[in-house]
Amino acid sequence: MKKILVAMASILALTATAVEAKDWKKVRLAVDVPYEPFEYKAPDGSLTGFEIELGNAVCKEMGVECEWVIQAWDGIIPGLLARKYDAIFSSMSITEERKKKVAFSNGYYNTPSGWFAPKGGKFNPADMANMKGARIGVQRGTIQDDHASEEYGSVAKVTRYTTGDELVLDLQAGRLDLVLIDFPVGESTITGGDKGDKFEHIGEMVQLGNGAGVALRKRDKDLLNMFNKALDTVKSNGTYDAIRKKYFSYDIKI
């Protein structure tokens, strides 16, 4: 009986090792679209943006085929754990709460959040009393959602949206007084181009979280190591900066 148990244990150990040493030929990356300038659809329908280009460069460095899977943000971690894709490459901030569910690569960018509102608006995030009755928009399940809810939920109405696009549309339609969103996203979708005639960034930028990283299942340690190695390489060989300069005039690398 002991021999049988030992043999079974050996087989299980070999199986576990085989899982750890999976030969990754294709990596499915989940992304929440649109989230301009990080990920969005070009006029021809193809995916583009800072993270799309960076993800493709990282996959090339790893020697794997990169397949993008569009997934709504509020179901993005459950989808990873359900094996609908292999990693999340979609501006996911590294937080202690998320670390309980997923593993994170080293951070690959860090940008501040910002408040955006119609020009001439009466609300000021720096003055809590002034924020009474404000209609705040955030994307559900983000660090901006957590911050707005914890800091202003007692005096303001916080409305959560499935996509960043939806909250921007409601701000433009006058159904929100201000929104808290990744600064580059607000800069691109709210005040970019001729939109700056009606909307503006208000108050100080807000630094939340510890930057964004690739999120993976905790068991996929080999894939985590591959991502970390590839990210280090593209950061050091100039590829990262070449992509970054297409979308940002300031440094976001960490």
C-alpha positions in Angstrom: 0.0 0.0 0.0 2.8 2.4 0.9 4.4 1.7 -2.5 1.2 2.5 -4.2 0.8 5.8 -2.3 4.4 6.7 -3.1 3.8 6.0 -6.8 0.6 8.0 -6.8 2.4 10.9 -5.1 5.2 10.8 -7.7 2.6 10.9 -10.5 0.9 13.9 -8.9 4.2 15.7 -8.4 5.1 15.1 -12.1 1.7 16.4 -13.2 2.1 19.5 -11.1 5.6 20.1 -12.5 4.2 19.7 -16.0 1.5 22.3 -15.3 4.2 24.7 -14.0 6.3 24.2 -17.0 3.6 24.7 -19.6 5.0 25.4 -23.1 3.3 28.8 -23.7 2.8 29.2 -27.5 -0.3 31.5 -27.3 -1.2 33.9 -24.5 -4.7 35.3 -24.3 -4.7 38.9 -22.9 -7.9 40.4 -21.5 -8.5 44.1 -22.2 -11.4 46.5 -21.3 -12.2 48.6 -24.4 -12.5 51.5 -24.8 -10.0 53.1 -22.4 -8.3 55.6 -24.6 -5.3 56.2 -25.0 -4.4 52.8 -23.4 -6.8 50.6 -25.5 -9.4 51.5 -28.1 -10.6 50.6 -31.5 -9.1 52.3 -34.6 -11.5 53.4 -37.4 -10.9 50.1 -39.2 -12.0 48.2 -36.0 -8.6 47.0 -35.0 -7.4 47.3 -31.4 -4.8 49.9 -30.8 -3.4 52.1 -28.0 -0.5 52.2 -25.6 -1.2 48.9 -23.9 -2.1 47.1 -27.1 1.3 48.1 -28.6 3.2 47.3 -25.4 1.4 44.0 -25.0 2.2 43.0 -28.6 5.9 44.0 -28.0 6.0 41.9 -24.8 4.5 38.9 -26.5 7.0 39.2 -29.3 9.8 39.3 -26.7 8.4 36.2 -25.0 8.2 34.4 -28.4 4.4 33.7 -28.1 1.4 34.5 -30.2 -0.7 37.3 -28.6 -4.5 37.0 -28.7 -6.6 39.9 -27.3 -9.9 39.2 -25.6 -12.3 42.1 -25.0 -13.8 41.8 -21.5 -15.9 44.3 -19.5 -14.0 45.5 -16.4 -16.5 44.4 -13.7 -16.0 40.8 -14.8 -12.3 40.9 -15.7 -10.9 39.1 -12.7 -13.6 36.4 -12.6 -12.9 35.8 -16.3 -9.2 35.3 -15.6 -9.9 32.8 -12.7 -12.4 31.0 -15.0 -9.6 30.6 -17.6 -11.3 32.6 -20.3 -7.9 34.2 -20.9 -4.4 33.9 -19.4 -3.6 37.4 -18.3 -5.1 40.9 -17.8 -3.2 43.6 -19.7 -5.6 46.4 -19.1 -4.4 49.2 -16.7 -5.1 47.1 -13.6 -3.7 48.9 -10.6 -1.7 46.8 -8.2 -3.5 46.8 -4.8 -3.3 44.6 -1.7 -7.0 43.6 -2.1 -6.4 42.3 -5.7 -3.3 40.5 -4.6 -5.5 38.2 -2.6 -7.0 36.9 -5.8 -4.3 37.3 -8.5 -0.6 37.5 -9.0 0.9 40.7 -10.5 3.9 41.3 -12.7 6.2 44.1 -11.9 4.5 47.5 -12.6 4.9 48.8 -16.1 3.3 52.3 -15.8 2.0 54.7 -13.2 -0.1 57.7 -14.0 -2.1 59.9 -11.6 -5.9 60.2 -11.5 -7.7 63.5 -12.2 -10.9 65.3 -11.6 -12.7 66.5 -14.8 -15.7 68.8 -14.9 -17.6 71.3 -17.1 -15.9 74.7 -17.2 -17.4 77.0 -14.6 -18.6 74.1 -12.4 -19.3 74.9 -8.8 -17.7 71.8 -7.1 -14.2 71.6 -5.7 -12.8 68.2 -4.6 -10.4 69.9 -2.2 -13.3 71.3 -0.2 -15.4 68.5 1.3 -18.2 70.9 2.4 -18.3 72.2 -1.2 -18.8 68.7 -2.6 -22.2 68.2 -0.9 -24.8 67.1 -3.5 -22.2 66.6 -6.2 -22.9 64.0 -8.9 -19.6 62.1 -9.3 -18.9 59.5 -12.0 -16.4 56.7 -11.7 -15.8 53.4 -13.5 -17.0 50.5 -11.4 -14.4 48.4 -9.6 -11.5 50.8 -10.1 -9.2 52.5 -7.6 -11.0 55.8 -8.5 -14.3 54.1 -7.5 -12.8 53.1 -4.1 -11.3 56.6 -3.5 -14.5 58.6 -4.5 -16.7 56.2 -2.5 -14.6 56.4 0.6 -13.8 60.1 0.6 -17.0 61.6 -0.8 -19.7 59.0 -0.5 -21.1 60.5 2.6 -21.8 63.9 1.0 -22.0 63.3 -2.8 -23.8 60.8 -5.1 -21.3 58.4 -6.6 -22.5 56.8 -9.8 -20.6 53.8 -11.2 -20.3 52.9 -14.8 -19.3 49.7 -16.6 -17.0 51.5 -19.1 -15.1 54.8 -19.1 -16.9 55.7 -22.2 -20.3 55.6 -20.5 -19.2 58.0 -17.7 -17.7 60.4 -20.2 -21.0 60.5 -22.2 -23.0 61.2 -19.0 -20.6 64.0 -18.1 -21.0 65.5 -21.6 -24.8 65.2 -21.4 -24.9 67.1 -18.1 -25.9 64.1 -15.9 -22.7 64.4 -13.9 -21.0 67.3 -12.2 -17.5 65.8 -12.3 -15.7 62.5 -12.8 -12.6 60.9 -11.3 -10.6 59.0 -13.9 -7.1 58.1 -15.0 -5.6 61.5 -15.9 -4.4 60.4 -19.4 -7.9 59.0 -20.2 -9.6 62.2 -19.1 -7.0 64.3 -21.0 -7.7 62.2 -24.2 -11.5 61.8 -24.0 -12.7 64.8 -22.1 -10.5 67.8 -22.7 -8.6 66.6 -25.8 -9.0 68.5 -29.1 -12.0 70.9 -29.2 -13.5 69.3 -26.1 -11.4 71.6 -24.0 -13.8 74.5 -24.8 -16.4 73.0 -22.5 -14.5 70.8 -20.0 -11.4 71.1 -17.8 -9.2 69.3 -15.4 -9.8 70.7 -11.9 -7.9 70.6 -8.6 -4.8 68.6 -7.9 -3.9 65.3 -9.6 -4.5 62.3 -7.3 -1.9 59.6 -7.0 -3.7 56.3 -6.2 -2.3 52.7 -6.1 1.1 51.4 -6.9 1.0 51.5 -10.7 -0.4 49.0 -13.2 0.8 45.5 -13.7 -0.1 42.4 -15.6 -2.6 40.3 -13.6 -2.3 36.5 -13.8 -3.6 33.4 -12.0 -1.3 32.6 -9.0 -0.6 29.1 -10.2 1.0 30.4 -13.5 4.3 31.3 -12.0 6.2 30.4 -15.2 4.1 32.9 -17.2 4.6 35.5 -14.5 8.4 35.1 -14.8 8.1 35.4 -18.6 6.2 38.6 -18.4 8.6 40.1 -15.9 11.6 39.2 -18.0 10.0 40.5 -21.2 8.9 43.8 -19.5 12.4 44.4 -18.2 13.8 43.8 -21.7 11.4 46.2 -23.5 12.0 48.8 -20.9 15.8 48.6 -21.2 16.1 48.3 -25.0 14.2 51.4 -26.0 11.0 49.7 -27.2 8.9 50.9 -24.2 9.9 54.5 -24.6 9.3 54.4 -28.4 5.7 53.3 -27.8 5.2 55.6 -24.9 6.1 58.7 -26.9 3.3 57.9 -29.4 0.7 58.4 -26.6 2.3 60.5 -23.8 4.5 63.6 -23.7 5.6 62.7 -20.1 7.3 59.7 -18.5 5.0 57.1 -17.0 7.5 54.2 -16.7 8.1 52.5 -13.3 
